[in-house]
């Protein structure tokens, strides 16, 4: 057995693998479960006690020699691979990162906010789940008004005047502002609203609004018209034509809808404006005295105006987007068109 150990020791001393494969063969031959070291220890069990005193030390030294040789070359090969031994072509161009952008609705929302901030309007927000008072009753909606119908509103709870629903407009934020403060008020209320409608290219069950409110002494309809006229010129450019048409809203009196000259065809007529040359972008009017009184404001001392617009409609006219569903489908083919604005 001593002669075997001496012979194997010479082989290990002379061993110099050229690659990791040869080193693995060495490990299997000497240190594997059926290797030479394992076999020698099995033989060691059968020697006499006198021989064990001598061979035990020699056998342990042999095992340590084999392990040291293996570890030495293993570290050498690993170091070589990390220092530049790679099959990768480092001259190839790297893979580019996808650059994100702001959502088109966020771009339009921020632009609208910036315009009204320059006019002294602040931003106000409120809950998306509202009670009947803030969403309907305080805004002068009669009990039989169609907007209370289940076909228009997502009701969470129906309870004879104490209904809870997803807000159908951000006008509820106006009510909360008037209830919890004192005039003058000058604020806009951007946010998401919900309507129980069939989803199509022209309608969705949720969309986004920006509403505005200005209440002070001696506020007139002329102030409303001039404010909105300035807003349109800032948003769509100077020379954009504006017209007001009489309309009806429960919370304003008088009420109007505001049209602008079509930004797509410049007023000559196209399918976007239904060949009229005009596109309606918002509703507005003087705040109804009943709404002021419902919110604890003296309607004989204060007057005010309110307006509301859909952000999707503004974005449609800005970028000629003909399908509302694109705004919520997260299709990267659509969203990547707006990469000019980097996050």
RAJODA-V694914 format. One record per residue. RES is the residue in one small letter. PSI is psi in whole degrees, -180 to 180 (* if undefined). Layout:
res->RES psi->PSI
res->RES psi->PSI
This chain:
res->x psi->-35
res->x psi->-40
res->x psi->-39
res->x psi->-45
res->x psi->-42
res->x psi->-42
res->x psi->-45
res->x psi->-32
res->x psi->-42
res->x psi->-42
res->x psi->-41
res->x psi->-41
res->x psi->-37
res->x psi->-9
res->x psi->130
res->x psi->90
res->x psi->147
res->x psi->-16
res->x psi->168
res->x psi->-28
res->x psi->-43
res->x psi->-36
res->x psi->-37
res->x psi->-36
res->x psi->-39
res->x psi->-43
res->x psi->-44
res->x psi->-41
res->x psi->-43
res->x psi->-39
res->x psi->-1
res->x psi->172
res->x psi->-23
res->x psi->26
res->x psi->-178
res->x psi->-43
res->x psi->-44
res->x psi->-42
res->x psi->-40
res->x psi->-38
res->x psi->-31
res->x psi->-43
res->x psi->-34
res->x psi->-28
res->x psi->-26
res->x psi->-6
res->x psi->163
res->x psi->157
res->x psi->-35
res->x psi->-42
res->x psi->-31
res->x psi->-34
res->x psi->-36
res->x psi->-49
res->x psi->-28
res->x psi->-46
res->x psi->-42
res->x psi->-41
res->x psi->-41
res->x psi->-39
res->x psi->-38
res->x psi->-44
res->x psi->-44
res->x psi->-35
res->x psi->-44
res->x psi->-43
res->x psi->-39
res->x psi->-41
res->x psi->-44
res->x psi->-48
res->x psi->-35
res->x psi->-50
res->x psi->-29
res->x psi->-47
res->x psi->-37
res->x psi->-44
res->x psi->-40
res->x psi->-40
res->x psi->-38
res->x psi->-41
res->x psi->-35
res->x psi->-22
res->x psi->4
res->x psi->-6
res->x psi->87
res->x psi->149
res->x psi->-4
res->x psi->137
res->x psi->103
res->x psi->-6
res->x psi->-11
res->x psi->147
res->x psi->146
res->x psi->165
res->x psi->129
res->x psi->153
res->x psi->142
res->x psi->125
res->x psi->127
res->x psi->170
res->x psi->165
res->x psi->149
res->x psi->143
res->x psi->-34
res->x psi->-34
res->x psi->-38
res->x psi->-47
res->x psi->-44
res->x psi->-47
res->x psi->-36
res->x psi->-42
res->x psi->-45
res->x psi->-44
res->x psi->-40
res->x psi->-47
res->x psi->-27
res->x psi->-36
res->x psi->-18
res->x psi->4
res->x psi->9
res->x psi->140
res->x psi->165
res->x psi->130
res->x psi->147
res->x psi->160
res->x psi->177
res->x psi->152
res->x psi->-15
res->x psi->120
res->x psi->159
res->x psi->172
res->x psi->-38
res->x psi->-51
res->x psi->-30
res->x psi->-28
res->x psi->-65
res->x psi->-45
res->x psi->-20
res->x psi->16
res->x psi->28
res->x psi->119
res->x psi->158
res->x psi->-29
res->x psi->9
res->x psi->138
res->x psi->-27
res->x psi->-18
res->x psi->-8
res->x psi->148
res->x psi->-21
res->x psi->-17
res->x psi->-26
res->x psi->140
res->x psi->98
res->x psi->135
res->x psi->-35
res->x psi->133
res->x psi->121
res->x psi->57
res->x psi->66
res->x psi->-12
res->x psi->37
res->x psi->150
res->x psi->131
res->x psi->162
res->x psi->133
res->x psi->140
res->x psi->-8
res->x psi->164
res->x psi->10
res->x psi->-25
res->x psi->-29
res->x psi->-35
res->x psi->-43
res->x psi->-47
res->x psi->-37
res->x psi->-45
res->x psi->-35
res->x psi->-34
res->x psi->8
res->x psi->-174
res->x psi->143
res->x psi->156
res->x psi->152
res->x psi->138
res->x psi->98
res->x psi->156
res->x psi->151
res->x psi->88
res->x psi->148
res->x psi->173
res->x psi->140
res->x psi->166
res->x psi->136
res->x psi->140
res->x psi->78
res->x psi->156
res->x psi->136
res->x psi->129
res->x psi->-174
res->x psi->-23
res->x psi->-4
res->x psi->154
res->x psi->161
res->x psi->-13
res->x psi->149
res->x psi->-172
res->x psi->141
res->x psi->157
res->x psi->116
res->x psi->155
res->x psi->153
res->x psi->132
res->x psi->117
res->x psi->129
res->x psi->-178
res->x psi->137
res->x psi->32
res->x psi->133
res->x psi->172
res->x psi->-29
res->x psi->-38
res->x psi->-40
res->x psi->-49
res->x psi->-44
res->x psi->-37
res->x psi->-47
res->x psi->-33
res->x psi->-45
res->x psi->-40
res->x psi->-45
res->x psi->-42
res->x psi->-36
res->x psi->-38
res->x psi->-45
res->x psi->-5
res->x psi->152
res->x psi->145
res->x psi->-8
res->x psi->125
res->x psi->149
res->x psi->142
res->x psi->150
res->x psi->134
res->x psi->136
res->x psi->141
res->x psi->-170
res->x psi->130
res->x psi->140
res->x psi->-28
res->x psi->0
res->x psi->149
res->x psi->115
res->x psi->162
res->x psi->156
res->x psi->158
res->x psi->140
res->x psi->129
res->x psi->153
res->x psi->157
res->x psi->136
res->x psi->125
res->x psi->-13
res->x psi->-51
res->x psi->1
res->x psi->31
res->x psi->-2
res->x psi->-18
res->x psi->125
res->x psi->177
res->x psi->-22
res->x psi->-42
res->x psi->11
res->x psi->34
res->x psi->27
res->x psi->-20
res->x psi->-3
res->x psi->146
res->x psi->129
res->x psi->131
res->x psi->-19
res->x psi->163
res->x psi->152
res->x psi->178
res->x psi->175
res->x psi->135
res->x psi->128
res->x psi->135
res->x psi->-33
res->x psi->-37
res->x psi->-43
res->x psi->-46
res->x psi->-39
res->x psi->-29
res->x psi->10
res->x psi->26
res->x psi->134
res->x psi->108
res->x psi->-14
res->x psi->-20
res->x psi->-36
res->x psi->146
res->x psi->169
res->x psi->169
res->x psi->159
res->x psi->155
res->x psi->161
res->x psi->141
res->x psi->155
res->x psi->128
res->x psi->-35
res->x psi->-40
res->x psi->-42
res->x psi->-42
res->x psi->-36
res->x psi->-46
res->x psi->-29
res->x psi->-39
res->x psi->10
res->x psi->56
res->x psi->116
res->x psi->-2
res->x psi->113
res->x psi->-25
res->x psi->-24
res->x psi->-29
res->x psi->-23
res->x psi->6
res->x psi->-10
res->x psi->36
res->x psi->116
res->x psi->-25
res->x psi->-31
res->x psi->-47
res->x psi->-31
res->x psi->-11
res->x psi->-13
res->x psi->32
res->x psi->2
res->x psi->-21
res->x psi->103
res->x psi->139
res->x psi->*
